[in-house]
C-alpha cells in the first residue's frame, strides 16, 4: 500500500514546472535513478570549489557518487538544496536499496518513501507536498539525528526542534555558523549538505566527531535555558530557580548563561572584554575567567522607605560590570521603597584556576549564590554533564 505522502505527491505530478526546476537544481536528469557521478564529473576540476571551505567534502562526495557537478564544470556549492535532494543524497550515500520511481510519480518518490518508512522523516517535520522547498538547518538536524539514533524514529518519539539541534550538535554532525549561531530556519546549501552527510557517515562508522562547543552551548540555552552543561560540566537545577532573598523579596532565576572569556570566537566574550577594558578598573586575567549571567525577576512585596535600595552586586560575588548581553536590562540596585517586580541580568565572574580538578575535566564547577548564612545552589553537582 502506498504511504499517504505518496498519494499526495501523485496529486501534484501535473505541476511539471516545479518538478523540472527541482531536477535542474539538483544537477540530475529525469531519467536518473541514482545520482552516480559520471567520469567527467570525477576527473574534471570544478572551477568554483578550488578555494571553497567545503572543497574536501565536495570532492569526497563526488568520488562516492551521491552528488553530481554540473555540465558547465561547476558544483554551485552555495546554491540551496531542497528537502528531496538531501533525502536522495542521504539514501544514496548510505547505500540504501531504493526502488526506481514509477511512471507518473515524482523523481524523488522512492527516496522520500525510504526516509518515511524508516522513520527518519516524520509527517510533522514539514508538509508532504513541499519536498521541493529549501531544506532548513533544523530539518537537516532532525533527519541526521533520526538516521543515527534509531530510538528517535518511532512516531511516538517526538523530536522537538530544540532537542534535535542540541543532539545534532552534541554528536558533532552540525556545527554553528559564525559565532556559534545555530540559525535553525536558515536554508541549507549544497556544500553544507555534503559536509553534513560526510559527518553522518563518519558518526555511523563509530568515529567520534569534534563538537563545536560554542554552538553546543547555544543549543543548550535554547533547550534548557542554561549552558552550564557545556561550561561547568554539570547541569543547572531545573529552571526557574526560586528563593526568598528576605522576608519581603522573592527572586526567580529564569536563565543562566556562561561565557568563557578565553574563547575569542564568542561574540559575547569579545563584547564583555571590550566593555570591561574601557572601565576604570579593568580585569587583567580574562582568559582565566568564566562570566556567569543570570536573568531573573525580583518581586518586592513590601515598601521599605528606610532601606530604600539594595545593591544587587553585593549579594553575589565579584562583578564584571553591566556589560549588556543582548536582551533586557542589567540590574544594579533594587529600589525597595517601591512595591513591584524588576527583571534584568546580573553578571559576575568565576576564576577557572580556583578549581584544578575542573580544569583537568575530573570535576564539575559548582555555581552558587552566597547569601548571609546560606547558599543557593544553581547547578546539580551530583550529575555529570550529559549530551542528550
BAZA-139637 format. One record per residue (C-alpha): residue number from 1; y, z, x. Coordinates in Angstrom, 1 decimal. Each point is the difference from the previous one (the first is absolute). Layout:
N
rec num NUM, north Y, up Z, east X;
...
This chain:
388
rec num 1, north 0.0, up 0.0, east 0.0;
rec num 2, north 3.4, up -0.9, east 1.3;
rec num 3, north 2.3, up 2.9, east 0.7;
rec num 4, north 3.0, up 0.5, east -2.1;
rec num 5, north 2.4, up -1.1, east 2.7;
rec num 6, north -1.8, up -3.3, east 0.3;
rec num 7, north 0.4, up -0.7, east -3.7;
rec num 8, north 3.7, up 0.6, east 0.3;
rec num 9, north 0.2, up -2.3, east 3.0;
rec num 10, north -1.7, up -2.8, east -2.0;
rec num 11, north 2.9, up 0.2, east -2.4;
rec num 12, north 2.4, up -0.7, east 2.9;
rec num 13, north -1.7, up -2.9, east 1.6;
rec num 14, north 2.2, up -2.6, east -1.7;
rec num 15, north 2.9, up 1.3, east 2.1;
rec num 16, north -0.7, up -2.5, east 2.7;
rec num 17, north 3.3, up 0.4, east 1.7;
rec num 18, north -0.6, up 3.7, east 0.6;
rec num 19, north -3.5, up -0.5, east 1.4;
rec num 20, north 1.1, up -2.9, east 2.2;
rec num 21, north 2.9, up 2.0, east 1.4;
rec num 22, north -2.4, up 2.8, east 1.0;
rec num 23, north -2.3, up -2.5, east 1.7;
rec num 24, north 2.8, up -1.4, east 2.0;
rec num 25, north 1.3, up 3.4, east 1.0;
rec num 26, north -3.4, up 1.1, east 1.2;
rec num 27, north -0.6, up -3.0, east 2.1;
rec num 28, north -3.3, up -0.8, east -1.7;
rec num 29, north -1.0, up -3.1, east -1.9;
rec num 30, north -1.2, up 0.0, east -3.6;
rec num 31, north -3.5, up -1.2, east 1.1;
rec num 32, north -0.5, up 2.8, east 2.5;
rec num 33, north -2.4, up 2.8, east -0.8;
rec num 34, north 0.7, up 2.1, east 3.1;
rec num 35, north 3.0, up -0.3, east 2.2;
rec num 36, north -1.9, up -0.8, east 3.2;
rec num 37, north 2.4, up -1.1, east 2.7;
rec num 38, north -0.5, up -3.6, east 1.1;
rec num 39, north -0.3, up -0.8, east 3.7;
rec num 40, north 3.6, up -1.2, east 0.2;
rec num 41, north 1.3, up 3.4, east -1.3;
rec num 42, north -1.9, up 1.9, east 2.6;
rec num 43, north 0.9, up -2.2, east 2.9;
rec num 44, north 3.5, up -1.2, east -0.7;
rec num 45, north 2.7, up 2.5, east 1.0;
rec num 46, north 1.9, up 1.2, east -3.1;
rec num 47, north 3.7, up -0.4, east 0.8;
rec num 48, north 1.3, up 2.9, east -2.0;
rec num 49, north -2.1, up 2.9, east 1.3;
rec num 50, north 0.5, up -0.1, east 3.8;
rec num 51, north 2.5, up 2.8, east -0.1;
rec num 52, north -1.0, up 1.6, east -3.2;
rec num 53, north -1.0, up 3.7, east 0.0;
rec num 54, north -3.3, up -0.8, east -1.9;
rec num 55, north -1.0, up -2.9, east 2.3;
rec num 56, north -3.3, up 1.6, east 1.3;
rec num 57, north -1.1, up 0.9, east -3.5;
rec num 58, north 0.8, up -3.4, east -1.4;
rec num 59, north -2.0, up -1.7, east 2.8;
rec num 60, north -2.9, up 2.3, east -0.6;
rec num 61, north 0.1, up -0.8, east -3.8;
rec num 62, north 0.1, up -3.7, east 0.7;
rec num 63, north -2.9, up 0.4, east 2.3;
rec num 64, north -2.0, up 2.0, east -2.5;
rec num 65, north 0.7, up -2.7, east -2.6;
rec num 66, north 1.5, up 2.0, east -2.9;
rec num 67, north 3.4, up -1.5, east 0.1;
rec num 68, north 1.5, up -3.5, east 0.9;
rec num 69, north 3.0, up -1.4, east 1.6;
rec num 70, north 2.0, up -2.8, east -1.6;
rec num 71, north -0.2, up -3.7, east 0.8;
rec num 72, north 3.4, up 0.1, east 1.7;
rec num 73, north -1.4, up 2.4, east 2.7;
rec num 74, north 1.6, up 3.0, east -1.6;
rec num 75, north -1.4, up 3.3, east -1.3;
rec num 76, north 3.1, up 1.1, east -1.9;
rec num 77, north -0.7, up 3.7, east 0.9;
rec num 78, north 3.0, up 1.3, east -1.9;
rec num 79, north -0.8, up -1.8, east -3.2;
rec num 80, north -1.1, up 2.3, east -2.9;
rec num 81, north -3.7, up 0.1, east -0.9;
rec num 82, north -1.2, up 0.1, east -3.6;
rec num 83, north -2.5, up 2.5, east -1.4;
rec num 84, north -2.6, up -2.7, east -0.4;
rec num 85, north 0.4, up -1.2, east 3.6;
rec num 86, north -0.4, up 3.5, east 1.4;
rec num 87, north -3.1, up 0.5, east -2.1;
rec num 88, north -1.5, up -3.2, east 1.4;
rec num 89, north 0.9, up 1.0, east 3.6;
rec num 90, north -1.7, up 3.3, east -0.6;
rec num 91, north -3.1, up -1.4, east -1.5;
rec num 92, north -0.5, up -2.7, east 2.7;
rec num 93, north 0.9, up 2.3, east 2.9;
rec num 94, north -2.6, up 2.5, east -1.1;
rec num 95, north -2.6, up -2.8, east -0.5;
rec num 96, north -0.6, up 0.7, east -3.7;
rec num 97, north -2.3, up -2.4, east -1.9;
rec num 98, north 2.5, up -1.7, east -2.4;
rec num 99, north -0.9, up -2.7, east -2.4;
rec num 100, north 1.7, up -3.3, east -0.4;
rec num 101, north 2.7, up -0.1, east -2.6;
rec num 102, north -1.3, up -1.6, east -3.2;
rec num 103, north 1.7, up -3.2, east -1.3;
rec num 104, north 3.1, up 0.8, east -2.0;
rec num 105, north 0.5, up 3.5, east 1.5;
rec num 106, north 2.6, up 1.1, east 2.5;
rec num 107, north -0.9, up -0.5, east 3.6;
rec num 108, north 0.3, up 3.7, east 0.6;
rec num 109, north -2.3, up 1.1, east -2.8;
rec num 110, north -3.1, up 0.7, east 2.1;
rec num 111, north 2.0, up 2.2, east 2.4;
rec num 112, north 1.6, up 2.0, east -2.7;
rec num 113, north -3.4, up 0.3, east -1.7;
rec num 114, north -1.3, up 1.5, east 3.3;
rec num 115, north 2.8, up 2.7, east 0.4;
rec num 116, north -0.1, up 0.8, east -3.8;
rec num 117, north -3.8, up 0.4, east -0.3;
rec num 118, north -0.2, up 2.0, east 3.3;
rec num 119, north 2.8, up 2.4, east -1.1;
rec num 120, north 2.4, up -1.0, east 2.7;
rec num 121, north 2.5, up -1.3, east -2.6;
rec num 122, north 0.6, up 2.0, east -3.2;
rec num 123, north 1.5, up -1.5, east -3.1;
rec num 124, north 2.9, up 2.5, east 0.0;
rec num 125, north 1.1, up -1.1, east 3.5;
rec num 126, north 1.9, up -3.0, east -1.4;
rec num 127, north -0.4, up -2.4, east -3.0;
rec num 128, north -3.1, up -2.2, east 0.2;
rec num 129, north 2.1, up -3.2, east -0.7;
rec num 130, north 2.3, up 0.5, east 3.0;
rec num 131, north -2.3, up -0.6, east 3.0;
rec num 132, north 2.4, up -2.7, east 1.2;
rec num 133, north 2.8, up 2.6, east 0.4;
rec num 134, north 1.0, up 1.5, east 3.3;
rec num 135, north -2.2, up 2.8, east 1.3;
rec num 136, north 2.0, up 3.2, east 0.6;
rec num 137, north -0.7, up 2.5, east 2.7;
rec num 138, north -1.3, up 2.7, east -2.4;
rec num 139, north -2.4, up -2.5, east -1.6;
rec num 140, north -1.2, up -1.0, east 3.4;
rec num 141, north -0.5, up 3.8, east 0.8;
rec num 142, north -2.1, up 0.4, east -3.1;
rec num 143, north -2.3, up -2.9, east 0.8;
rec num 144, north -0.4, up 1.2, east 3.6;
rec num 145, north -0.8, up 3.6, east -1.0;
rec num 146, north -2.5, up -1.0, east -2.6;
rec num 147, north -1.7, up -2.4, east 2.3;
rec num 148, north -0.4, up 2.7, east 2.7;
rec num 149, north -0.7, up 2.9, east -2.4;
rec num 150, north -2.7, up -0.7, east -2.6;
rec num 151, north 0.7, up 3.4, east -1.7;
rec num 152, north 3.4, up -1.4, east -1.1;
rec num 153, north -1.6, up -3.1, east -1.7;
rec num 154, north -1.3, up 1.3, east -3.4;
rec num 155, north 2.3, up -0.5, east -3.0;
rec num 156, north 0.3, up 3.7, east -0.5;
rec num 157, north 1.3, up 0.5, east 3.6;
rec num 158, north 3.7, up -0.7, east -0.6;
rec num 159, north 1.7, up -0.8, east 3.2;
rec num 160, north 3.7, up 0.7, east -0.5;
rec num 161, north 2.7, up -1.7, east 2.0;
rec num 162, north 0.9, up 3.0, east 2.2;
rec num 163, north -3.6, up 0.9, east 0.7;
rec num 164, north -0.9, up -3.6, east 0.9;
rec num 165, north 2.9, up -0.3, east 2.4;
rec num 166, north -0.7, up 3.3, east 1.7;
rec num 167, north -3.7, up -0.8, east 0.3;
rec num 168, north 0.6, up -3.5, east 1.4;
rec num 169, north 2.5, up 1.3, east 2.6;
rec num 170, north -2.3, up 2.9, east 0.9;
rec num 171, north -2.8, up -2.5, east 0.7;
rec num 172, north 2.3, up -2.0, east 2.3;
rec num 173, north -0.3, up -3.0, east -2.2;
rec num 174, north 3.7, up -0.1, east -1.0;
rec num 175, north 2.9, up 0.9, east 2.2;
rec num 176, north 3.6, up 0.5, east -1.0;
rec num 177, north 2.7, up -2.5, east 0.4;
rec num 178, north 3.1, up 0.9, east 2.1;
rec num 179, north 0.5, up 3.8, east 0.1;
rec num 180, north -3.3, up 0.6, east -1.8;
rec num 181, north 1.2, up -1.5, east -3.2;
rec num 182, north -2.8, up -0.5, east -2.5;
rec num 183, north 1.6, up -2.6, east -2.2;
rec num 184, north -2.8, up 0.1, east -2.6;
rec num 185, north 1.5, up -2.6, east -2.2;
rec num 186, north 0.9, up -2.5, east 2.7;
rec num 187, north -1.9, up -3.3, east 0.1;
rec num 188, north -2.7, up -0.5, east 2.6;
rec num 189, north 0.2, up -2.9, east 2.5;
rec num 190, north -2.7, up -2.2, east 1.4;
rec num 191, north 0.3, up 1.7, east 3.4;
rec num 192, north -0.2, up 3.5, east -1.5;
rec num 193, north -3.0, up -1.1, east -2.0;
rec num 194, north -2.1, up -1.0, east 3.0;
rec num 195, north 1.1, up 3.0, east 1.9;
rec num 196, north -1.2, up 2.3, east -2.8;
rec num 197, north -3.3, up -1.9, east -0.4;
rec num 198, north -0.6, up 0.3, east 3.7;
rec num 199, north 0.5, up 3.7, east -0.2;
rec num 200, north -2.3, up 0.2, east -3.0;
rec num 201, north -2.7, up -1.8, east 2.0;
rec num 202, north 0.5, up 2.5, east 2.9;
rec num 203, north -0.1, up 3.0, east -2.3;
rec num 204, north -3.1, up -1.3, east -1.8;
rec num 205, north -1.7, up -0.4, east 3.4;
rec num 206, north 0.6, up 3.7, east 0.7;
rec num 207, north 3.0, up -0.3, east 2.3;
rec num 208, north 2.6, up 2.8, east -0.2;
rec num 209, north 3.4, up -1.7, east -0.4;
rec num 210, north 3.3, up 1.4, east 1.2;
rec num 211, north 2.1, up 1.6, east -2.7;
rec num 212, north 3.7, up -0.5, east -0.5;
rec num 213, north 1.0, up 3.7, east 0.0;
rec num 214, north 3.5, up -0.7, east -1.4;
rec num 215, north -1.3, up -2.1, east -2.8;
rec num 216, north -2.7, up 2.6, east -0.7;
rec num 217, north 2.6, up 2.7, east -0.3;
rec num 218, north 2.0, up -2.1, east -2.4;
rec num 219, north -3.1, up -0.8, east -2.1;
rec num 220, north -0.9, up 3.7, east -0.2;
rec num 221, north 3.6, up 0.8, east -1.1;
rec num 222, north -0.5, up -2.5, east -2.9;
rec num 223, north -3.4, up 1.4, east -0.8;
rec num 224, north 0.5, up 3.8, east 0.3;
rec num 225, north 3.8, up 0.6, east 0.5;
rec num 226, north -0.7, up 1.2, east 3.5;
rec num 227, north -1.1, up -1.4, east 3.4;
rec num 228, north -1.1, up 3.2, east 1.7;
rec num 229, north -3.6, up -1.4, east 0.2;
rec num 230, north 1.3, up -2.6, east 2.5;
rec num 231, north 2.6, up 2.1, east 2.0;
rec num 232, north -1.4, up 3.6, east -0.3;
rec num 233, north -3.7, up -0.9, east -0.2;
rec num 234, north -0.3, up 2.0, east -3.2;
rec num 235, north 0.6, up -0.7, east -3.7;
rec num 236, north 2.9, up 1.5, east -1.9;
rec num 237, north -0.8, up 2.6, east -2.6;
rec num 238, north 0.1, up -1.7, east -3.5;
rec num 239, north 3.5, up -1.0, east -0.8;
rec num 240, north 2.3, up 1.2, east -1.5;
rec num 241, north 0.0, up 3.3, east 1.8;
rec num 242, north 1.8, up 2.7, east -1.9;
rec num 243, north 1.2, up 3.4, east 1.1;
rec num 244, north 2.6, up 2.7, east -0.7;
rec num 245, north 2.7, up 0.2, east 2.6;
rec num 246, north 1.2, up 3.2, east -1.6;
rec num 247, north 0.1, up 1.5, east -3.5;
rec num 248, north 2.7, up -2.5, east -1.1;
rec num 249, north -0.9, up -3.2, east 1.8;
rec num 250, north -3.1, up -2.1, east -0.4;
rec num 251, north -0.8, up -2.8, east 2.5;
rec num 252, north -2.2, up -3.1, east -0.5;
rec num 253, north -1.0, up -2.3, east 2.9;
rec num 254, north -0.7, up -3.5, east -1.2;
rec num 255, north -0.4, up -2.0, east 3.2;
rec num 256, north -0.8, up 0.7, east 3.6;
rec num 257, north 0.8, up -2.7, east 2.5;
rec num 258, north -0.7, up 0.4, east 3.7;
rec num 259, north 1.6, up -2.2, east 2.7;
rec num 260, north -1.0, up -0.2, east 3.6;
rec num 261, north 3.1, up -0.5, east 2.1;
rec num 262, north -2.1, up -1.4, east 2.8;
rec num 263, north -0.8, up -3.1, east -2.1;
rec num 264, north 3.0, up -2.3, east 0.5;
rec num 265, north -1.6, up -2.6, east -2.3;
rec num 266, north 0.7, up 2.4, east -2.9;
rec num 267, north 3.4, up -0.9, east -1.5;
rec num 268, north 0.5, up 3.5, east -1.3;
rec num 269, north -0.7, up 1.5, east 3.5;
rec num 270, north 2.7, up -2.3, east 1.4;
rec num 271, north 2.4, up 0.9, east -2.7;
rec num 272, north -0.5, up 3.7, east 0.5;
rec num 273, north 0.4, up -0.3, east 3.8;
rec num 274, north 3.1, up -2.1, east -0.4;
rec num 275, north 1.6, up 2.5, east -2.4;
rec num 276, north -1.0, up 3.1, east 2.1;
rec num 277, north 1.1, up -1.6, east 3.3;
rec num 278, north 3.6, up -0.2, east -1.3;
rec num 279, north 0.1, up 3.6, east -1.2;
rec num 280, north 1.8, up 2.8, east 1.9;
rec num 281, north -3.3, up 1.6, east 1.2;
rec num 282, north -2.6, up -2.8, east 0.3;
rec num 283, north -3.6, up 0.7, east 0.8;
rec num 284, north -1.3, up -1.2, east 3.3;
rec num 285, north -3.8, up 0.0, east -0.5;
rec num 286, north -0.4, up -2.6, east -2.8;
rec num 287, north -3.5, up -1.2, east 1.1;
rec num 288, north -1.4, up 3.5, east -0.4;
rec num 289, north 1.2, up 0.4, east -3.6;
rec num 290, north -1.3, up -0.5, east -3.4;
rec num 291, north 2.5, up 0.0, east -2.8;
rec num 292, north -1.1, up 1.5, east -3.3;
rec num 293, north 1.9, up -1.1, east -3.0;
rec num 294, north -0.4, up 1.9, east -3.3;
rec num 295, north 1.2, up -1.4, east -3.2;
rec num 296, north 0.3, up 2.8, east -2.5;
rec num 297, north 1.8, up 1.3, east -3.1;
rec num 298, north 1.5, up 3.5, east -0.2;
rec num 299, north 0.5, up 1.7, east -3.3;
rec num 300, north 2.6, up 2.7, east 0.1;
rec num 301, north -0.5, up 2.0, east -3.2;
rec num 302, north 2.6, up 2.7, east 0.3;
rec num 303, north 3.6, up -0.2, east 1.1;
rec num 304, north 0.7, up 2.1, east 3.1;
rec num 305, north 3.8, up 0.1, east 0.6;
rec num 306, north -0.4, up 2.5, east 2.8;
rec num 307, north -2.3, up -1.9, east 2.3;
rec num 308, north 1.5, up -3.3, east -1.2;
rec num 309, north -2.0, up -2.2, east 2.4;
rec num 310, north -3.2, up -0.1, east 2.1;
rec num 311, north -0.3, up -2.0, east 3.2;
rec num 312, north -3.2, up -1.9, east -0.7;
rec num 313, north -0.4, up -0.8, east 3.7;
rec num 314, north -0.4, up 3.7, east 0.9;
rec num 315, north -3.0, up 0.2, east -2.4;
rec num 316, north -2.1, up -2.2, east 2.2;
rec num 317, north 0.0, up -0.8, east 3.7;
rec num 318, north 2.3, up -1.8, east 2.5;
rec num 319, north 1.6, up -2.8, east -1.9;
rec num 320, north 0.8, up -3.4, east 1.5;
rec num 321, north 3.0, up -0.7, east -2.3;
rec num 322, north 0.4, up -1.8, east -3.2;
rec num 323, north -1.2, up -3.5, east 1.0;
rec num 324, north -0.4, up -1.8, east -3.3;
rec num 325, north -3.4, up -1.5, east -0.5;
rec num 326, north 0.6, up -2.6, east -2.6;
rec num 327, north -0.1, up 1.8, east -3.4;
rec num 328, north 1.7, up 2.9, east -1.6;
rec num 329, north 2.4, up 2.3, east 1.9;
rec num 330, north -0.4, up 2.6, east 2.7;
rec num 331, north 0.3, up 3.7, east -1.1;
rec num 332, north 2.1, up 2.2, east 2.3;
rec num 333, north 0.8, up 3.0, east -2.1;
rec num 334, north -0.9, up 1.1, east -3.5;
rec num 335, north 2.9, up 1.1, east -2.2;
rec num 336, north -1.5, up 3.1, east -1.6;
rec num 337, north 3.1, up 0.6, east -2.2;
rec num 338, north -1.1, up -2.8, east -2.3;
rec num 339, north -3.1, up -0.2, east -2.1;
rec num 340, north -1.9, up -3.2, east 0.2;
rec num 341, north -2.3, up -2.3, east 2.1;
rec num 342, north 0.7, up -1.6, east 3.4;
rec num 343, north -2.1, up -2.7, east 1.6;
rec num 344, north 0.0, up -1.4, east 3.5;
rec num 345, north -1.5, up 0.0, east 3.5;
rec num 346, north -0.3, up 2.6, east 2.7;
rec num 347, north -1.0, up -1.3, east 3.4;
rec num 348, north -1.2, up 2.2, east 2.9;
rec num 349, north -1.8, up -0.5, east 3.3;
rec num 350, north -3.4, up 1.0, east 1.3;
rec num 351, north -0.8, up -0.2, east 3.8;
rec num 352, north -3.3, up -1.7, east 0.6;
rec num 353, north -0.4, up 1.7, east 3.4;
rec num 354, north -0.2, up 3.4, east -1.6;
rec num 355, north -3.6, up -0.8, east -1.2;
rec num 356, north -2.1, up -1.3, east 2.9;
rec num 357, north -3.1, up -0.4, east -2.2;
rec num 358, north 2.0, up -2.1, east -2.4;
rec num 359, north 1.0, up -2.3, east 2.8;
rec num 360, north -3.6, up -0.5, east 1.1;
rec num 361, north -1.1, up -0.6, east -3.6;
rec num 362, north -2.2, up 3.0, east -0.4;
rec num 363, north 2.1, up 2.0, east -2.5;
rec num 364, north 2.5, up -0.9, east -2.8;
rec num 365, north 3.6, up 1.0, east 0.2;
rec num 366, north 0.7, up 2.5, east -2.8;
rec num 367, north 3.2, up -0.2, east -1.9;
rec num 368, north 1.6, up 3.0, east -1.6;
rec num 369, north 3.2, up 1.2, east -1.5;
rec num 370, north 1.0, up 3.4, east 1.4;
rec num 371, north 1.6, up 2.4, east -2.4;
rec num 372, north 0.8, up 3.7, east 0.5;
rec num 373, north -3.4, up 1.9, east -0.1;
rec num 374, north -2.1, up -3.1, east -0.9;
rec num 375, north -0.9, up -3.5, east 0.8;
rec num 376, north -0.3, up -3.0, east -2.4;
rec num 377, north -2.8, up -2.3, east 1.4;
rec num 378, north 0.6, up -3.8, east -0.5;
rec num 379, north -3.2, up -1.3, east 1.5;
rec num 380, north -3.7, up 0.7, east -0.5;
rec num 381, north -1.2, up 0.9, east 3.5;
rec num 382, north -3.5, up 0.5, east -1.3;
rec num 383, north -0.4, up -3.7, east -0.5;
rec num 384, north 0.0, up -2.7, east 2.6;
rec num 385, north 2.0, up -3.1, east -0.6;
rec num 386, north -2.1, up -2.6, east -2.0;
rec num 387, north 0.3, up -3.8, east -0.1;
rec num 388, north -0.9, up -0.5, east -3.6;
